[in-house]
């Protein structure tokens, strides 16, 4: 049964993962696991979720937590515009510089906050200031990093950067003539590519972006369906054209990104196919999946870390619950995509 998207989701575990430093990235079963510390990826997602929960459900307490996640992002910025990604439980950084992907996710979160000046003016100003000292988009080489950054620039209506990044995604797509995809395999966070291009179209009205977004989404959706349920590509990825499809381990990020892409597709086209697809992909969390088992802990609001050949991965990490909440918020209101 689908949840009532007019009601705020259970945020008990979301809050449990949060400390004065940020959000812990891993869980050991149903408890936060301090030994793995923090990541900018999860704090960026937590920042977006906190703002969306406030916008959708007027939750002032969760908005107060947003300053912690924004603080992690701004502290992690390195001179020259990149970011640290990982810190230990004492907030000592473990890397010299984070990945491109973590930079892209940070841009997404900062762009979201910067675009919400009416929610918190002080935080919006801080987010804008942080965005001003980021690397040129020409230094982002990986397509998912470009997609994440594009989403952030979409929210602040930076058409120049959105066009630059969207054109690059379309060029990648056009290199592969045999299939409607951006590369010769499916890796991780696949739906984020279509999601970014739907948003690029919404801002620029460039029909090439819409055409590519639709073709890629429909192809990915078709490749990841069984007769009665959706079946995300497994953790090890999938070589397009290979007869063997990696079913396991399935992770929440794949289902959530498909929800986001489908909701953006509906916003761009009005085609009810995308709304139905969004519900199908959200239902993956609820048990409409290969194992017919819910990934949600109704008592705590946690989300299990995926589906394995033997059933659930019983750990409850930050990525899983945050991806679930991003999907829930998109199902609750289109305004989080605008």
C-alpha positions in Angstrom: 0.0 0.0 0.0 1.3 3.4 -0.9 1.9 5.8 2.0 0.0 9.0 2.4 2.4 11.6 0.9 0.5 14.4 2.6 2.0 13.2 5.9 5.6 13.8 7.0 7.7 10.6 6.9 9.1 9.1 10.0 12.4 11.0 10.7 13.5 9.2 13.9 16.5 7.4 12.3 17.4 10.5 10.2 17.7 12.4 13.5 19.5 9.5 15.2 22.3 9.6 12.5 22.9 13.3 13.1 25.5 14.7 15.5 26.8 18.2 16.1 29.4 17.5 13.4 27.1 16.1 10.7 25.4 12.9 9.6 27.2 9.6 10.1 27.5 7.8 6.8 27.1 4.1 7.9 24.9 2.0 10.2 25.7 -1.2 12.0 22.3 -2.9 11.8 19.9 -0.3 13.2 22.5 1.9 15.0 24.8 4.6 13.6 28.3 3.4 13.2 30.8 6.1 14.3 33.9 4.2 13.2 33.2 5.1 9.6 32.7 8.8 10.3 31.2 11.3 7.9 31.0 12.0 4.2 30.1 15.1 2.3 27.9 13.0 0.0 25.5 12.1 2.8 25.6 15.6 4.4 24.8 17.1 1.1 21.8 14.8 0.7 20.8 15.4 4.3 20.8 19.1 3.7 18.5 18.8 0.7 16.2 16.5 2.6 16.0 18.8 5.6 15.0 21.7 3.4 12.5 19.6 1.5 10.9 18.3 4.7 10.5 21.9 5.9 9.0 23.0 2.6 6.6 20.0 2.3 5.6 19.6 5.9 6.5 22.8 7.8 8.9 20.9 10.1 10.9 23.7 11.9 13.0 21.3 13.9 14.4 19.6 10.8 15.2 23.0 9.4 17.3 23.7 12.5 19.3 20.5 11.7 20.1 21.9 8.3 22.7 24.3 9.7 24.7 21.2 10.8 24.8 19.7 7.3 25.5 23.1 5.6 28.3 23.6 8.2 29.8 20.3 7.2 29.8 21.4 3.5 31.2 24.8 4.1 34.0 23.6 6.4 34.9 20.9 3.9 35.6 23.3 1.1 39.3 23.4 0.1 41.0 26.5 -1.3 40.6 26.4 -5.0 37.1 25.2 -4.9 37.1 21.4 -4.2 36.0 19.7 -1.1 37.1 17.1 1.4 34.8 14.2 1.4 35.5 11.9 4.4 36.1 12.8 8.0 36.5 10.5 11.0 34.2 10.6 14.1 36.2 13.5 15.5 35.9 15.6 12.4 39.5 15.0 11.2 39.6 14.8 7.4 40.8 11.6 5.9 41.5 12.7 2.4 43.4 15.5 0.7 40.6 16.1 -1.8 37.3 14.4 -2.4 36.0 12.9 -5.5 34.4 14.6 -8.5 31.1 13.0 -7.5 31.2 14.4 -4.0 31.9 17.9 -5.5 28.9 17.5 -7.8 26.6 16.5 -4.9 27.9 19.4 -2.8 26.9 21.8 -5.7 23.5 20.2 -5.9 22.9 20.8 -2.2 24.4 24.3 -2.2 22.3 25.3 -5.2 19.2 24.1 -3.5 19.8 26.1 -0.4 20.9 29.2 -2.4 17.6 29.1 -4.3 15.6 29.0 -1.1 16.3 32.5 0.3 12.8 32.7 1.6 13.4 29.7 3.8 16.6 30.9 5.5 18.2 34.1 4.2 21.5 33.6 6.2 22.0 30.1 4.9 21.1 31.0 1.4 23.8 33.8 1.4 26.4 31.3 2.8 25.5 28.8 0.1 25.8 31.4 -2.6 29.2 32.5 -1.3 30.5 28.9 -1.2 29.3 28.3 -4.8 31.2 31.4 -6.0 34.6 29.7 -5.4 34.0 26.4 -7.1 36.0 24.9 -9.9 35.2 25.5 -13.5 32.6 23.1 -14.8 35.2 22.2 -17.4 37.1 20.4 -14.7 34.3 17.9 -14.1 35.0 15.0 -16.4 32.6 12.2 -15.2 29.1 12.3 -16.5 27.5 11.7 -13.1 29.5 14.5 -11.6 28.3 16.8 -14.4 24.7 15.7 -13.8 24.9 16.4 -10.1 26.4 19.9 -10.7 23.9 20.6 -13.4 21.1 20.0 -10.8 22.6 22.5 -8.4 23.0 25.1 -11.1 19.4 24.5 -12.3 18.1 25.5 -8.9 19.9 28.9 -9.0 18.8 29.3 -12.6 22.4 29.5 -14.0 21.5 28.9 -17.6 25.1 29.2 -18.9 26.4 26.4 -16.7 23.3 24.3 -17.1 23.7 24.6 -20.9 27.4 23.7 -20.8 26.8 20.6 -18.7 23.7 19.5 -20.5 25.4 19.8 -23.9 28.2 17.6 -22.6 25.7 14.9 -21.4 23.9 15.0 -24.8 27.3 14.6 -26.5 28.0 11.5 -24.4 24.6 10.1 -25.3 25.1 10.7 -29.0 28.4 8.8 -29.0 26.6 5.5 -28.4 24.5 5.0 -31.6 23.5 1.4 -30.9 21.6 2.0 -27.6 19.8 4.9 -26.0 22.3 5.5 -23.3 25.3 7.6 -22.3 27.9 4.9 -22.1 28.4 1.3 -22.9 27.3 0.1 -19.4 25.0 0.9 -16.5 27.0 1.8 -13.4 25.5 3.4 -10.3 23.0 6.3 -9.9 21.8 5.7 -13.5 18.6 7.7 -13.3 20.4 10.8 -12.2 21.5 11.4 -15.9 17.9 11.5 -17.2 16.8 13.6 -14.1 19.4 16.2 -14.8 18.4 16.6 -18.5 14.7 16.8 -17.7 15.6 19.7 -15.3 17.8 21.3 -18.0 14.9 21.3 -20.4 12.6 22.8 -17.8 15.0 25.7 -17.4 16.1 26.3 -21.0 13.4 24.7 -23.1 16.1 23.2 -25.3 14.3 20.3 -27.0 17.5 18.3 -27.5 17.8 18.0 -23.7 14.2 16.8 -23.5 14.6 14.3 -26.3 17.7 12.8 -24.7 16.1 12.7 -21.3 13.1 10.9 -22.6 15.0 8.4 -24.7 17.5 7.6 -21.9 14.8 7.3 -19.2 12.5 5.0 -21.3 15.5 2.8 -22.2 16.7 2.5 -18.6 13.2 1.9 -17.3 12.6 -0.9 -19.9 16.0 -2.5 -19.1 15.2 -2.6 -15.4 11.7 -4.1 -15.3 10.3 -7.6 -14.8 6.7 -8.4 -15.7 5.3 -7.3 -12.3 8.0 -5.2 -10.6 11.0 -3.0 -11.2 14.5 -4.5 -10.8 17.4 -2.0 -10.5 20.8 -2.9 -11.9 22.9 -4.5 -9.2 25.9 -3.0 -7.4 28.4 -4.4 -9.9 26.8 -2.7 -12.9 25.8 -4.1 -16.2 27.5 -4.2 -19.6 24.9 -3.1 -22.2 24.3 -5.9 -24.6 25.4 -8.6 -22.2 22.9 -11.5 -21.7 23.8 -11.6 -18.0 22.1 -8.9 -15.9 23.5 -8.2 -12.5 20.5 -8.3 -10.2 22.2 -8.0 -6.8 23.0 -6.1 -4.7 20.2 -3.7 -5.4 20.5 -0.3 -3.7 18.2 2.5 -2.7 20.0 5.1 -4.8 18.9 3.4 -8.1 15.2 3.4 -7.1 15.3 6.9 -5.7 17.0 8.4 -8.8 14.3 6.8 -11.0 11.6 8.4 -8.9 13.3 11.8 -9.3 13.7 11.4 -13.0 10.2 10.2 -13.5 8.7 13.1 -11.5 10.8 15.5 -13.5 9.7 13.8 -16.7 6.1 14.4 -15.8 6.8 18.0 -14.9 8.5 18.5 -18.3 5.9 16.7 -20.4 2.7 16.1 -18.5 2.8 12.5 -19.8 1.1 10.3 -17.2 3.5 7.5 -18.1 6.1 9.2 -15.9 3.8 9.5 -13.0 2.9 5.8 -13.1 6.6 5.0 -13.5 7.4 7.1 -10.4 4.9 5.1 -8.4 6.3 1.8 -9.6 9.8 2.8 -8.6 8.8 4.1 -5.2 7.0 0.8 -4.6 10.4 -0.9 -4.8 11.0 0.4 -1.2 7.6 -0.9 -0.1 8.1 -4.5 -1.3 7.3 -4.5 -5.0 10.7 -5.9 -5.8 12.4 -9.2 -6.7 12.3 -10.5 -3.0 8.8 -9.1 -2.3 10.1 -7.5 0.9 9.9 -4.0 2.3 13.1 -2.1 2.8 11.5 0.2 5.4 11.6 -0.1 9.2 8.2 1.5 10.0 9.1 1.9 13.7 12.2 4.0 13.2 12.0 5.4 9.6 15.2 3.6 8.7 15.8 2.0 5.3 17.8 -1.2 4.9 20.9 -1.0 2.7 19.7 -3.1 -0.2 18.6 -6.4 -1.5 21.0 -9.3 -1.7 20.7 -12.8 -3.1 19.6 -14.0 0.4 17.3 -11.1 1.3 17.9 -7.8 3.0 21.2 -6.2 3.8 20.2 -5.5 7.4 22.4 -2.5 7.9 20.8 0.9 7.9 23.2 3.5 6.5 22.7 7.2 5.7 22.6 6.8 1.9 19.6 4.4 2.0 17.4 6.5 4.3 18.3 9.7 2.5 17.6 8.3 -0.9 14.2 7.0 0.4 13.4 10.5 1.8 14.5 12.2 -1.5 12.0 9.9 -3.3 9.3 10.5 -0.7 9.7 14.2 -0.9 9.5 14.2 -4.7 6.3 12.1 -4.5 4.9 14.5 -2.0 5.2 17.7 -4.0 6.5 18.9 -7.4 7.8 22.1 -5.7 11.0 20.4 -4.6 11.9 20.1 -8.3 11.3 23.7 -9.0 
